[in-house]
Structure formats: C-alpha cells, structure tokens
Amino acid sequence: MYSIYDIMLLIPFVLAAMYWWHTSQQKSVAVAAIRSYCRERNLQLLDESPVFVKFRIERNLHQQRCLCRVYEFDYCPDGNERKTGEIVLTGFRVLRIILQSDVLDITQY
C-alpha cells in the first residue's frame, strides 16, 4: 500500500510530465501554423523550430486578458537575409503572428 508521503513525492513528477506534454503539443501547433503562414507568403522557414521566449498577458479576440506563450522563429524572405518573427499562442490557438521586416506585419487570428 502507498503512503501519503509516496503520493506527495509522486505529484511533482506527474505535474512536470503534464506540463512537458502540454508545452510540446503547443509547440507542434506553433510549427504547423508557422509553416502554413510562410507557405502562403512565399517565405522560407529556417530551422523549422520555434524557440519559447516568454509568457505574456495579451488580449484575445473577445478583448479578455489571457496568458499567452510567445515563440520566436527565423525566416528568409529573399534567400539572402535571416529575419525574426514571433507567434503568440493562447492555449492551442494562434493569437497573432508578427514578422519583423522592413514594414511590421502583424496578422491577427
């Protein structure tokens, strides 16, 4: 039989595994959205691996504040220079994609 101490020691590991699974699923949503976005605009996605940057509180489409994850990715518009973009996710939904080019391009979803 398990004691309460065994269960209390197990809880942090279960929570860590749940957090890891959730973040890996969010990252796969971000990769799919970035691939589609770059394909639509004839941009080359470099490295195909967005990097988690930070958590941020943003307003969603209903103007409610929510906790969002911000990922950065690199893309190439012309084959010569590397530029940075960012994707903002709330849960498993893409909130916006921002391209840092000569003219700031922000796409709301």
C-alpha positions as CSV (number, residue, x, y, z in Angstrom):
1,M,0.0,0.0,0.0
2,Y,1.2,3.5,-0.8
3,S,1.5,6.0,2.0
4,I,0.6,9.7,1.7
5,Y,4.3,10.6,1.6
6,D,4.8,8.4,-1.5
7,I,1.8,10.1,-3.2
8,M,3.1,13.6,-2.3
9,L,6.5,12.7,-3.8
10,L,4.8,11.5,-7.0
11,I,2.7,14.6,-7.5
12,P,5.5,16.9,-8.7
13,F,6.7,14.3,-11.2
14,V,3.2,13.9,-12.6
15,L,2.7,17.7,-12.8
16,A,6.1,18.1,-14.6
17,A,5.1,15.4,-17.1
18,M,1.8,17.0,-17.8
19,Y,3.5,20.4,-18.3
20,W,6.0,18.9,-20.7
21,W,3.3,17.2,-22.7
22,H,1.2,20.4,-22.9
23,T,4.1,22.5,-24.0
24,S,5.2,20.0,-26.6
25,Q,1.7,20.0,-28.0
26,Q,1.6,23.8,-28.1
27,K,5.0,23.8,-29.9
28,S,3.7,21.5,-32.6
29,V,0.6,23.8,-33.1
30,A,3.0,26.7,-33.5
31,V,5.2,24.9,-36.0
32,A,2.2,23.9,-38.1
33,A,0.8,27.5,-38.1
34,I,4.2,29.0,-39.0
35,R,4.7,26.5,-41.9
36,S,1.3,27.4,-43.3
37,Y,1.9,31.1,-42.8
38,C,5.3,31.1,-44.5
39,R,4.0,28.9,-47.4
40,E,1.1,31.4,-48.0
41,R,3.5,34.3,-48.2
42,N,6.3,32.6,-50.2
43,L,8.7,32.8,-47.3
44,Q,11.3,30.2,-46.3
45,L,11.0,29.0,-42.7
46,L,14.5,28.5,-41.4
47,D,15.4,25.8,-38.8
48,E,11.7,24.7,-38.5
49,S,12.0,25.1,-34.8
50,P,10.4,28.0,-32.9
51,V,12.0,28.9,-29.6
52,F,9.9,29.7,-26.5
53,V,10.8,33.2,-25.4
54,K,8.4,34.2,-22.6
55,F,4.9,34.2,-21.2
56,R,2.9,37.4,-21.7
57,I,-0.6,38.6,-20.9
58,E,-2.4,39.7,-24.0
59,R,-6.0,40.4,-25.0
60,N,-7.7,37.8,-27.2
61,L,-10.4,38.4,-29.9
62,H,-13.0,39.0,-27.2
63,Q,-10.8,41.6,-25.5
64,Q,-10.3,39.4,-22.5
65,R,-6.9,39.1,-20.9
66,C,-5.3,35.7,-21.1
67,L,-1.9,34.2,-20.5
68,C,0.0,33.6,-23.8
69,R,3.1,31.8,-24.9
70,V,5.5,33.7,-27.2
71,Y,7.7,31.8,-29.6
72,E,10.3,33.3,-32.0
73,F,11.2,31.8,-35.3
74,D,13.6,32.7,-38.2
75,Y,12.5,33.1,-41.8
76,C,14.0,34.3,-45.0
77,P,12.1,36.5,-47.4
78,D,14.6,36.5,-50.3
79,G,17.1,33.8,-49.7
80,N,19.8,36.2,-48.5
81,E,19.0,37.6,-45.1
82,R,17.7,36.0,-42.0
83,K,14.8,37.7,-40.2
84,T,12.9,37.0,-37.0
85,G,9.2,36.6,-36.4
86,E,7.1,35.7,-33.4
87,I,4.0,33.8,-32.9
88,V,1.7,34.3,-29.9
89,L,-0.4,31.3,-28.7
90,T,-3.1,31.2,-26.1
91,G,-3.7,27.6,-25.2
92,F,-3.7,25.7,-28.6
93,R,-5.0,28.7,-30.6
94,V,-2.8,31.1,-32.5
95,L,-3.5,34.7,-31.5
96,R,-1.2,36.5,-33.8
97,I,2.0,36.2,-36.0
98,I,4.3,39.1,-36.2
99,L,7.1,39.4,-38.8
100,Q,10.0,41.8,-38.1
101,S,10.7,43.0,-41.7
102,D,11.1,46.5,-43.1
103,V,7.4,47.0,-42.5
104,L,6.0,45.4,-39.4
105,D,3.5,42.8,-40.4
106,I,1.0,41.7,-37.7
107,T,-1.6,39.1,-38.6
108,Q,-4.5,38.6,-36.2
109,Y,-6.3,35.3,-36.0
